[in-house]
């Protein structure tokens, strides 16, 4: 079993791209562990009015059916790493874009997996919801980088270091668990008036037939400070 200790990897950031909403959204970011410990789970959120088609793969639907984000007056450097002291997580951030079929990439499943920033959205610290994805676990490698994401509590801090050496610090507002066929698209990807962060992984029960978790664990956080180099 892989030790869920802090992991680091390198990644180069890209320029800020336009954020988009996902009309049909669900993120599959984990593979069940057979006979091993289960990740912590927040309480399931109430169903919303938004419904989607259940997902049966790790592909994330294309973010192509939404308005462009509100532009920011000042560019923000791309992120290179994330640290979450409350759950002993440290990870360099790889960049995530789109697959050839238009779906959003997820980080590869490896022994020393890392989290990834979706470069199609805002950089952490820019106005809008920056999105970071990570796996919960892998049958081959054990606990993933976001295995303990569901244990976060309101007020826990998340620090994102950026290419220019500055650090954007976010505080957790809430942690929710949603069924993938009822993904809260607007809450996750919708425009905001301030700088926010979303951390997403898998959760809930594992569907052995589809080889995918049924839910997503989503952390909602807001910017509380920025330190320069």
N, C-alpha and C positions, 0 to 999 in steps of 0.2 A: 504494500500500500504506500502511496506517495505521502510523505510528511507534508501537511498543509502549512509549512513555514513560509516566511516572506520569500518572494521570488523577484528577480530583476532581469530585465532584458532591455536591449537598446531599440530605439525606434526614432526615425526622423519625421518631424512634423511637416505638414503642408500648409499652404495658405488657407484661410477661412473660406469655405464654400457656402452656398445658399442652403438653408435648412428647409426641409420639406415635411409635410405631414404624411402619415401612412394611413390610407383609407382602409386597407385590410392589413392588420398588423398582428404579428406574434413572433416572439423571439425564442428559438430553440437553441439552448446553449449548454446542454449537458447530456450525458449518457449515464444511465443508472449504474449504481454500484451493487453487485450481487453479493449478499451476505456481509456487507460492510455498513458502517455507521451512516445515518441519514443526516442531511444538513438541517440546521435550524430553520423553522418555518414561521413566518408571521401569519397572523390570522387572515383567512380568506376575505377579500373585499366583497361587498355586495355587488351584484350584477348591475351593469350599466345599460343604457339604451343602445349603445353601440354593440353590434354583433358582427362576427367575422366567420369565415369558414375555418374549421379546425385545421391546424397544421400538423403534418406528419413527417417533417424533415427539419434539418438544422438551418435551412435557408430562411432569410428574413425578407419579407415582401419588399418590392421596390418602392422607394419614397418619391413617387412621381406624380401623385394626384393631389397636390396641395399648393397653396399659395406660397410665395417666397417669404422669407422672414423679414422682420423690420430691420433695415440696415443700421449698423452702428457707426458712430462718428469716428471712432478710433479703433484701429486694428489691434488685435490681441495675439500674442505669440502662441504658436501651436504647443500643445502639451507633450511632455516627454515621459512623465512618470506620475504615479498616483500612490499615496500612502494613506492607510486607514488604521490608525493605532489601536482603536477599540477591538479590532478583530485580527490584529497582527499581520496586516497585508501591506506589502510593498511590491510594486510592479512597474517596470517601464511600460510605456504604452506604444503598441504598434498602431499603425494607421489602418483604418478599415474603410473600404470604398464599396464598389458594386461588383458583383459577379458578372460574367458574360451574359447571363439571362436577365440581368437587371435587378436581381435580389441583392440585399445588403450582405456584405461579408461578415463572418464571425471569426474570432481568433482560431487558429488551428489547434487541434487537440494534440498536445505533446507532453512529455514527462515534466518539463518545467514550463507549463503554460503561462501566459501572461494576458493581461487585459488589453483591450483595444478601444481607441477613440474613433467614433464615426466622423470622418472628416467632412462629410456632406452637411454637417450641422455646425453650430457655433463652437469656437474654441472655449474651453473652460475659463470663465471670467468675462467673456463677452456677453452682451445682452442676449437672452434667449436660453433654451435648454440644451446644454452640451450633453452628449450621450456617450457613455462608456459601457462596453459589453465585456462579459467574462463568463467562463464556464463554471458550473457548479461542481462537476465531477466527471470522471471517465472510468469506464469499466476496466480499461487497461492500466491507467496511471493513478487512479484513486482521486482524492479530493482535489478540486480545481482552485484557481486563484480566488474565486468568489464563493467558495464553499460555505463560509460563515456569514454571507451577506445578510441573510434573514435575521441574524442576531443583533443587528444595529438598532440603536434606540435614538429617539429625538434628542438632538444636542450633540451627538457624536460628531467629531470633525473628520473631514476628508481634505487632504492637502494635495494639490496638483501643481507639480513643478513644470515650468514652461521653458521653451528654447532659449529665451533671453535670461534665464536664471531666476526669474520672479516666481513667486509661489502664490497661488490662489487658494484660499482656505474657505471651505464650505461647511455648513452645519446641517445635519440631517433634520429635515422637517417631519418626515414620516416614512414608514416602510410598509408596503402593501403587497399582497399576493393576488393576482388576477388570473383567471382562466385564459388560455391563449385564444379561445374562441370568443372572448369578451375583453380583448385588450383595450386599455384606456388610451386610445390614440391621441386624442386632443390633449389630455393631461400630460402625456409624455412628450409629444412633439410640437404642441401648439406654442405660438409666440407668447413671450412673457415680457413684462416691463423691466425686469431686472435680470441679473446673471444667475442662472440656476444650473443644476447638475442632475443627471439621471444615471443611476447605476442599475444595470439589468442583468439578471441571470435566470436560470430555470428553477422551478420549485414544484411543490405539490406532489401528486402521485405519479408514478412512472407507468406509462402505457407500453407494456412489453411488445404488443403487436406493432405499434407505430414506432417503437424504440425512441420515444421522446417523452419528456415530462409534460404534464397536462397544464401546468401553470407557469407564470413568470413572477419572480420576486423583483420588485421595483423600489429603489430607494430614491426619494425626492429630497433634494438639498438646495440650499440657497447660499450665495456668496456672503461671507461675513468679514472678509478682509483680504488684502493683497500686500505682500511684502516684496520690495524691489531687491535687486542684487546688491 
